[in-house]
């Protein structure tokens, strides 16, 4: 057997004077040198001054047809996108790295850029000197701020006069003394509303005093009495090396090939996903591009310190990069191969973030297929290729997987873990001690619980600690190109058919195919009472029995939102209104909540784009899938949460003539 080769071209040099052409493919991330080249071009064009800060500096993708037509040896089109803030003004710029010029410089009107790294600490000094904030701390017994950690975060938008036209932040603090997990030691109920542009404290809101919980919420191994004993170690031997090839950021594994790009805002972009049925066959396109588009996390407590926690994680918090380093042997197996990210800071300067993506093969022990016939068993072991990133936003960690399977399917999974954001309360627990000695009967327990309103919006996790109820919504942008870019979307509805009265059966179900013609025809939700299969069909290719080749988007477990229609929490993240949206391809439509959702007003992103109700019949289509979960915290989530997985599958449906995994060894 041929030993696979592995050519990693990810060792990026740090010298800014080197040429900018450090890419092997038009979709590669900007190299260290290219970022510096973009900064030099902006400087030489007079676009940088002492007030300039960068919210983003990343690849500006070439047009889709340019990428499709590009061949190795052609000139590689390279451009950078910059989101620049100067004083109160924000500009979007495109820098042509090949021509060495600023191709565009446009002022951004009516919208605000994402939070920059410097803004997390902005105005904190003034807050800690503000008399109302000092008084609030003193009411909580805090007279020394030496061990306070305070952070400025973007709140949700609710249309108040205070919010309009301002770059507002909410400053909250925790006590860091003696603890690694400071999320459990919040200064509860005390919030400073600040204007970041003016650099001033507008007001201080005090929801009421609660003690800082005196609990042990640390989770590292030094806090354990004794680690669990396991029968290890568990080892996987790869005597012939890894089973996939890498050429720069391009990956080939068995019949699959695709391109990977670390992305500061969304973690990772998977592009040019093709399937080749045999080594000498032409590759067939499945997906031009797939990526996480947005994450939305609203909390469910009406107190001022909590109701504004409506976090649009990818759009508001990409400063520093959504993806963080993976730990070898723990987040990914020892044999995994890693890719680094090149991110930029508030000055636009590049920095290497190591091991933000890992790639590895695995065998789960499951068969790809099996059958037992005439006392003759037959089965084939399955093997997957996993591409993983770990996104971290504040207290939450998200494992984001793309899993390529030998049967032609692709699974996208998100695993939620990390720490709960918790609320301190004066009540010690859900059941207060009984007023008299002896056992407490069930009626007394119910009465005591009913009289304890502290857990109305969450659940007790520890003494004086409540995990607040919240949701998670993930929008995936899926630019499927099933055997080419001209596709149509069909919902195969499964409906009941009643049979004639003289038939032994009374009913069965049949398929009714509905081809969506416009965007609003394809705004769909998962409804178990009205099942349907969501498919993208080729308009130019059929399988052996005459059906158009297609791929099915098969949802996993999911959730509907529970907001009323006029709630700002819903309206500014309108993509959660449906589990599925389908739009015609537009290179400028990449983020489900809009390009700039920070402090955003309602209606941006998918709701705005689909108002035109454009045609989606025989077009280049993009599917947007919303994966939702309600999180009612539980004791087992404390002090660090076990991983909980959600996701979906892209599944071949008549794409092949027969099972493509028949040839497994």
N, C-alpha and C positions, 0 to 999 in steps of 0.2 A: 504494500500500500504506500502511495506517495505521502511523504510527510509534508503537511501544509506549511507554506511559508508565511511569515508575518513581517510586513514592512511597516514599521511605525514611523511616521514622519511628523511626530508631534513634539519634538524637542525644539522649542522655539527660542531663538537667540534674543538677547535683550538689548543689543546695540541699536540705537535709534538711527544711526547713520547707514545701516544696511539697506539695500533696495527694498521697495514695498512689495515686490512680486514674490510673496512667500506662500502662495496658494497653489494647490494642485487641481482645484476644481472651482467652478463659479459659485458653488454654495458653501465652500469652506468658511469657517468663522474667520474674522479678521485676525491676522497674526499680530504678534507684539509689535513688529516693525510697521505693519500697516496702520495700526492705531496711532503710532507716533507720526507717521507720514500724514495722516488726516489732521492731526493737531498742527503740524508745521504748515500745511496748506491753509488752514483757517487763520493761523497767525499771520502768514504772509499776505492774506487777503484783508487784513485789518479787522477780523471778526472776533478776536480775543482781547479782553481788557481785564483790569483788576477785579471786576465784579462778575466775571464769567464763571458759571458753574455748569456742570454737565449732569443731566438726568439720565441720558443714554448716549452711548457712542458704540455703534454696532454695525453689522453688515447691512447694506442696502441691497436686497436681492435683485439680480437681473430679472428681466421679463421671463415668463415661463417658456415662451417659444424660443428665446435665446438659449436658455439652459437645455431644452430638449434638443436643439440643433447643435450644441457645442460638442466637439470631439477633441480627444487628447491630441495636443500639438497646436490647437487653435489658441489665439490670444485669449487670456482669461479676463472677462470683464469684472472689474473690481471697483466698488464704490462703498462709501461709509454713510450711515445715517447718524445725525447728531441732533439731540434735543438739548437746547442750550438755554440757560436762564441768565439774564443780565438785569439786575435790579428787579423791577416789577414786570419786565418784559420777557417773553419766552419765544424762542425761534426754533423752527425745524430747518435743518440744513442737509443737503446731499453733497458729498465731496467725491468728485471723480478722481480716483487714485491713479488711473491710467494716464489721464490728461493733466493731472496735477492742478486742478482748479476746483473752486466752489461752484457746483452746478446749479444749486438753488439755495436761497436764504429767505425764509418766509416767516413773518410774525404770526404767532399762534394767538388767535382772538377768541375770547369767551371760554377757554379751557385752560387747565393747569397741568403742568408736568407732574410725573411721579415724585415721591419723596426722595430727596437726596440724602446721602449719609450724614451730612452736616446738620440737617434739620431735625434729626432725632434728639439732638442735644440742644437745639436752638431755644433760647429764651429761658432755659431752665434756671440759670443764675438769677434772672429777674423774678422768676416765680418764687424761689426760695427766699427772696428778700421782700416779697409782697406781704403787707401786714395781714391781709385776710387769710393768706395761705399759712403764714406763721401761726395765726390764731387757731386755724384748723388743726395744725400739727400739735399745738399745745393742748387742745381739747382731747387729743389722743395720747397725751403724755409724752410727746416727742419734743424735746427742747434742743437736741443736738442732731444736726443734719449730716454729720460726718459719714454715717453709714447708709444714707439714703441713695438709692438709684432712681433717678427720675428720667422719664422719656416723653418726648413729644410725638404724638401719632395723629394721623389724619382721621377725623371723625366722619361719619356719614352725613349726607346733605339732607336737610329737611325744609328748605325753602324759607327760612326765617330772614328777617332784615339783617340780622347780625352776620349771617353767612354770605349774603350776596356780594360778589365782587372781591371777597377777601380770601386770603390764604390762611385759614384757621388751623390751629392744632389744639389738641387736648393734652395737657401735661398731667401725668399720674406718677406716683412714686411707690417704691417698695423698700423694705428694710433688708439690706444685704448681710447684716452682721451674722456670722457663724453658720451660714447656710449656702449650699450650692443652688438649691431650688428656691430662688427668691419669689417665684410666682405664688408660693403659698404665704408670703409675708407682705401682701399688699397693704398700703395705707388706704383702707376702704373708704369710699364715699367722698373723697376729696379730689376735685378736678379744677385745674386752672385752664381757662379758655384764653388762648394767646393768638395774636396776629403776627405771623412770621415775617411778613413784609415790613410792617412797622416796627417789629421787635418789641412789642409791648404786651402786657397782661391786660386783657379786657375785663375779666371778672373771675371770681372764684366761686365755685358751687360746692356746697357741703350737703350731702344727702343724709348725714347722720353718722354718729360715732359708732365704730365697732372696734374691738381690740385686735391688734395684730396677733394672729394665731401663734400660740406657742406649741408648735407641733414639729415632729421630725418628718420632713417630706423629701429628704435626700434619697437618691436612688443608686449612687455609685457603690462599687463593691466594698469600699472601706466602711460603709455603714451597716453591712450585713454581719450577723453573728458568725455565719458559716455558709459559704457558697454550697449550692446543691452538688451532690456527688453524682456524676454521670459516667457511664461506661464508655469513655472516649479513649483516644481521639478517633474521629471518623474521617477517613482519608479517601480521596479520589485520585487515582493514578492516571496520568495522561502520557503514556510512554512514547507516543508519536507526536506530541505537541497538541496545540489547540486545533479544533476541527474547522476553523474558519480562517479566511484570508482577509487581511486589511491592507489596503493601498491608500495611504493617507487616511481620510475619513470615510472611504468607501469600503463596505463590508460585503463579502461573498460567503455564503454558507449553504452548502448543498445546492438546492434549486433556487434559493433566494439571493437577491443582491439589493443593496440600498445604501444611502448616504446618510451620515450622521453629522449634525452640527450643534455643538453646545451653544445655548442661547441665554444671555443674561436675564432676559425678562421671563421666559417660559421654561427654562431648564434645558430642553433638547428639542430639536426639529429633526424628524425622520423624513427623508425625501427619496424620490426616484425608486420606489419599491417595485421591483420586477420579479417575475417568476419564470424560470426556464425549465421546461419539462424534461429536457435531456441536455447533455453537454453540447451537442451540436445544433440544438434548436434555437430559434430566435427568442429573445426575452419578451415576455408579455407584461404589459404594464398593469399594475393593480392600483397603486396609489401614488400620486405625484408628491403629496406632502401630508404628514400627520403631525399634530402637535397639541399639547395642552394649550388652550387659548386663554382661559381665565379660571380663577378660584374665587368663590364668594362665601364669606362666613359671617352671617348675622347672629347676634346673641339675643336671647329671649327674656330680658329683664327690663321693666319699665323705668328703673332708676336712671337718673341722668348719667351717672358714671358707666352705665351699661347699654342703654338703648342706642347710643350713637356708635357702638361697636359693630359696624357694618363693613367688614374689611373686604376690599376687592384686592386680593393678595398679589396676584401677578401684575396687575396694572398699577397699583399704588406702591408696592414694596420691592421693585427689582434692583434698587441700589445695593451694590455689593454682590448681586447675583442671586437668583432664586435657588440654584443648585449649590449644595455644599459638599465638601470632600466625603468620600465613602471610605469606610474602614475595611481594610483588606482582611479577609477571613471571618468577618462578622456581618457587614452589610452585603458583601459579595464573597464568593468562594475564593480560596487561595489561588486558584488557577485562572481567575478572571483577568482580562486585559483592560487597562484603564485609559481614559482620555481626559486631558486637562482642559479647563476653560480659560479663555483670555477675557477677563472682565475689566471694566474701567471704573475709576473713582470719580469723586466730585470735580476734580481737575481734569478729567478725561484721560488720565494716565493709565496705561495698562498694567495689569498684574495677573500673574498666573495663579489660578486656583486649582490645586492638584486633585486628580482622581474624582472628577464630578460625574463621570459616566463610566460604568463598567459593562463589559460584554463577556458572556460566558455560556457554555453549554451545560445542560443538566439532564439527568434522567430521573424522573420522579418515581419510577417503579410501576407506572401505569402502562397498559398496552395502547398502541395506536389503533389496533383493531384485533379482534379474536373471534373464533367460532369453534364450536364442538359439534362435529357431525359424524355419525356412524362410528362412534367411539374413537374418532381421530381428532385430537385437539390441534388447533393451529392458532398462532398468536404472533404479534410483532411488537417488540418493545419500542416505545416512543422516546424521542429526544427533542429537546427544545433549545432554541437560542434566545437568551434573555438579554435585553438592553435595559439598563437600570440607571436612574438618577434619583437623588434624594433632595427634595426641596425642603427648605426650612424657612418658615415665616413666624418669627416670634416664638411662641410656645409650641407650635405644631410642627411636626415633621411629616412629610408625605413621600413615600416610596412610589416612584412612577416607572412602571415597567411597560416595555413593548416586547411581546413574546411571539416569536416566529415558530410555527409548527410545521412538521413534515407533511401534514395533510393539506397544506395550502391556506390554513387559517392564521390569523393574527389576533392575539388577545392584548388589549390594553387594560392595565390594572393600576389602581391607586390604593396604596395602603396607608391609612391614617394612624399615626402614633405620636409620640412626644408627650407633652405635659398639658394638663387641663388649665384653662384660665379660671381661677376660682375667686369666690367672694367671701370675705370675712363677715361673720355675724356674731352678735352677742349670745345667741343661743348656742348651747354646747353640742346638741345632737337632735335627731328627729324625735326621740322619746326622752323627755326630761325625767329626772329621778322622781319616783313616786313620793307623795307627801308622807306616807306612812311606811313603816318597815314591812318586809314580807313580799311575796310575789305580786306582780301586777297582772290583773286579769285583762282579758282581751278588750272589754268595753272601756276600761280605764286607759289602755294603750291608745285606742282609737280616739278617745276624748282628748288625750294629751297631744296626739299628733294633729288633730283638728285645731287645737289652740296654739299651734306653733307655725306662724305664717312665714317664718324665715325660709322654708324650703318650697315656697309657692312657685318659684321659677328655676328650680334646680334640685339637687339632692345632696344631703350631707355625705361627705367623704372622710372627714376627720373632725376632731373637736373644733368648733367655731369655723369650719371650712365647708363651703357649699360649691359644688361644681355647677356652673350655670348652664342651663339648656341652650343649645345652639344648633345650627345647621351647617352643612358643607355642601357646596355645589361646584362641580367641575365641568367646564365646557371644553369639549375636544373639537378642534377644527380638522376635518377629514376631506382633503381634496382627492377624491377617488377618481382615477382614470382607468376604468375597466376596459381593457383592450382598446385603449384610445381615450381621447378627451371628450368625444361626443357621446353623451350618455343620457339616459332618462331614468326618472325615479318612479318606482311602482310600490304601492302598498298592497300586498296580497292579503285581503281580508278573508278570514275564515268565518263563514256564516252557517247557520243551521238551515238544513233543508228537510222539510217534512216529507215523508214517503206516503204513497197511497194507502188508503185504509185497509186494503187486502194484503199489504206487505207485512211479513212477520216483524220487521223493524219499524219503529215509528219515526226515527229521525237519524240524521248523520250530518257531518259538516262538509262543505265544499269551499273551494277557493274562488274568490271574486277579485280579479286584479283591477286595481284602480291606478291608472297612470296620472300622476299629478301634473297639471299644466302650468300652475303658477306657484309662487312662493307660499301664499297663504293656504293653498291646497295641501301643502306638505308641512304645516305646523301641527305636529302630531304628538300625542302623549301615550304612554303605556297604559292600557286599559285591559285588565284580565277578562272583563266581561265582553270585550270586543277585540279579540286577538287579531293581530296582523303581522305579516313579515315585511320588513323594510328592505328594499333591494334597489341597487343601482345596476342598470342593464346597459350592455353595449348596444349601440345602434348599427354596428358594422360586422359583428361576428356572431356565429351560432355554434353550438356544440354539435356532436354527431347525430343527435336525434332532432335537431332543428330548433332548439330553444336558444334565445339570446343568452350569451354568456353574462354572468352577473356575480356580484358579491352582495351578501346580506349583512346588514348591521343588526346584530343580535344583542339586545340590552341584557345586562345582568340585573342584580337587585338594585332597586332605585326607590325614589321617594318623590312625592308631589309637595310643592310648597304649601304652606298653610296661611299665607298672608291675605288680607282683604285687598281688593284691587287698587284702592287709592293710597296704600301704604308706601311712603317713600322708600322703605327698605326693599320693596319689590320693584318699584318703578325705576330705580337707578341701576338695578341689575336685572333688567327685563328678560334676559336670556333664560332665566329660570322658569319663565311662564310655560315653556314647552320642553319636552324631552328631545324633540327633534325639530330642527329647522333645515331647510334646503334652499340654497341660494345659487344663482349663477356665479361662476368664478369672477372675482374682482380682486386684483392684487392689492388693492388698498383696504380690503376688508379682511382683517386678520385677527381681531380681538373682539370677543363676543360682547363685552361691555363698552366697546369703543376704544379708540387709541389712547385717550387721556381721561381715565375714569376717576382721577383723584379729585375729591370734593365735587364730584360730577352732579349735574342736574339730571332729572329723569329722561329716559327715552333714547339714550345713546346706544350705538352698536346694533345688534340684530333687530330690535323693534323699529329703529329708524330706517335701516336699509330695506326691510321687507314691507314698509308702507307702500312702496311703489308697486308691489305685487308683480314683480318681473316674471317673465316666462322662464320656466325651467324644463321645457320640453325640448329634448334633443339638444342639450347644451353641455358645456363643460361645467360640472356640478360640484358644489362643496356641501358636505353634510356637517351639521353642528349638533353634537350629541351632548345632552346635559345629564350628568350622573349626580344624583342627590342622596344625601343621608341626613336623617335627624339623629342628633346625639343627645340622648337622655343619660347623663353621667351615672356611673355605677361605682361601687366600692372597688371593684377589680381594676378600674382605671387609675387608681391612686397608688403611689405617687407618679408613676409613669405608665402610659397606656400600652397594652398589648396591641400589635398591629391588627387593624380591621380592614379587610379588603373589599373593594367594589370595582366594577369595571364593565367591559363589554367585549364582544368578539366581532371581527370582520371575517365572515365565513364564505368560502366559495360556494356558489349555488348555480349549478349548470356551467360553471367556468371550465370544468374538465369533462372529459367523456366518461370517465370512471374514477374510482378512488385513486388519487395520486400517490397514496402511501402503499400501494400494492407491492412496490419494488423494494420495500425496506428489507434489510438482510435478516 
